[in-house]
Amino acid sequence: MGNKQICLCSQSESRALLLRNFGIDFIQKSADFDEEKITTSIAKDFVYTASKGKLEAAVNQFGLEIPLLCADTVIAAADGSILRKAKNIEDARRILKIQSGSSISIVSSIHFRSKDLLFTDISATHYYFAPFEEDDLETYLQSGLWQGKAGGCMVEGFCKKYIQSVEGFESTAMGLQVESLLPWLKLGYKNV
């Protein structure tokens, strides 16, 4: 991206890793937005509302001197219910057991805004998992790596060996569909 820089408005290490892996120059700071006030139970509506709310908060807090990138991700279980970030280890165990031997959709929404451009995208990656081994699940739970992850899921980590099939980009599942964003990054610098 040359010397063009964006602001990743997220504390997510996975999102930062994706931007680094795609060679995108960025700074990282989180905008204050309370997702708990979102009441919808539809995954795509939830992530859209959350990433839009984060963008509005970021514009208010940081301005548009550099383009802003906000995102949100949730997991939709096979029954359509939203699996959000686990509140504690018992909640993580419950959420991960729902995914074991089942299908999930990881739904991510992004909002990218510069002075001249607003780009929004909602994407999903669909997985079918083999049943998780109990000892392996307990080791993962004790590691704490599930913390801060939608549905406690790490498709690049714990869940990877249980994937039986996948449709979609791994980046979407990691919380930031960079492939959808790349063409718009160039446009986002127009007149900046």
N, C-alpha and C positions, 0 to 999 in steps of 0.2 A: 504494500500500500504506500510505499515511499515514506514521506514524513507526515502523511495524513493520519490523524489520530481520532479515535472515537472514545466515548466514555461508556464502559460497561456498567450499568446501574444495577449491580448484583454482587452479592458476597460469594457466589458460587465458584468454587475452585474448578469444577468441571467445565463451566462456561468459559472461564479464563483459559483453561487448558486448550479448549477447542479453538479459541481465537488465536492463541499462540501457535497452535499446530497449523493453522491456515495462514500464518504470517501477517495477521492483522495487528497493527499497532494500537494499543489502547491503554487507558487508565481505568482503574476500577474503584468505584465508590457507590454505596448503596443509598437509594432514596427511601424515605420513610413512607410506607404505605401499609395499612392494616388489612390483610387478606381476610381476617376473621369476620369482617362485616359483609362479605360476599355470601349471599344466601342460595344461589342456584345450585342445583344438584346435577347439572349437565356439564360434563367435563369441558367441552369446547367453549361453552359460555363462561365457565369459571376462569379458565386461563386467559381468555380474551379480556374479561373484565379486570383481572389482576394485572396483566401486563399493561393495559391501558391506564389503569390507576397508578401504577408505578411510573409510567411515562409522565403523566400529569404532575405527579409529585416531583419527579426529577427536573422537569422544566421549571417548576416553581423554585426548587432548591438550587439548581445549578445553571439555569439559563440554557441558551443554545449556542454558546461560543464554540463548542465542539459538538459534533453529532452525538446523540444519546441513543443507547440500545438498552431496552428493557425486555425482560422475558419472564414467563411463568410456565410451569410444567406440573401436570398431575397425571396420575395413572387411573384409567378406567378399568375396573374389573370386568370379567366376562358378563356379569349381570348388569353392567352399566354404572354401578356405584363408583363414586370417586374415592380413591385411596390417596390421601394427602400425606404430608410429613407426619411421621409417628411422634406422639407426644412423650413416649417413654418406651422402655424395652418390651413391656408386655403388649403395648399397642403395636410395636414393630413386629413382634412375633405373630400377632393376630393378622396383621396386614400381609405379611409374607406368606403365611399359611393359605390365605385366600388365593395367592398367585401360584402356589406350588401345584404343579400338574394341571395348570389351567392356561387360558389365554388372557392377555392384557393388551390394552392400547395405551401407549405413552403419548400424551397430547401436550404439545408445546405451542405457545403463542409468543410472537415477538412484535415489538413496536420499535421501529428505527426512525428517528426524527433528526433532521438537520434544519437549518434556516429555511431551506427551499423544498424539502421533501418529507413526506410521511409515508412509510411503508409498514404494512401490517401483514402478518402471515400466521396461519394456524395450520400446523402439520401434525401428523400422527405416525407412529411406528408401532406395528403390531407384532407381538411375540406369543409363541406358545412354548411353555416351559414343561419339562419333565418334572416329576415330583422331586422336591428338595430333600436331600438326606438330612435326617434329624441332627446328627452330630455336626455336620457341616453348617447347618442353620444356626445351631447354638454357638458355634465358634464365631460366625459372622455377627450374631447379635452381641456377643461379648466384646467384639472388636470395636463396636461403636461406629463403624463405617456407615451404617444405615442412617445415622443422624443427619438431618437437614436434607435428606433425599426424598423426593416424591415417592410415596409407597414403599420407602426404605429400599428401593430397587437400585442396584448398580449393574446395569447390563454390561459395563466394561470391567466389572469385578466379579462379585459373588455370583450373580445370576448367569454369567457368560457360559459356564459349562453345562447349564441346564437348558439352554436355548435349543429347541427342536426345529423351529422355523421362525423366520423374521421377514417382514415386509416393511420397507422404509429405511430411512437413514439412521445410523447409530447416533449421529450428532443430534437428531431430534430427540432421541431417547435420553441423551445426556443433557438435554435442556436448552439447546440452541441450534436450530436448523440452519447452520452456516451456509450450506449449499444454496438455500433459498435467498439468503441475504447477500451473497457475494456480488451479483450484478447490480444491486441497489447501492452498495457502498460507493461505487464509482460515481453514481448519479448524486449521491448525498453530499458530495464535495463541490458540486456546481456552485459557483459564486461564493464559496466560503473563504 
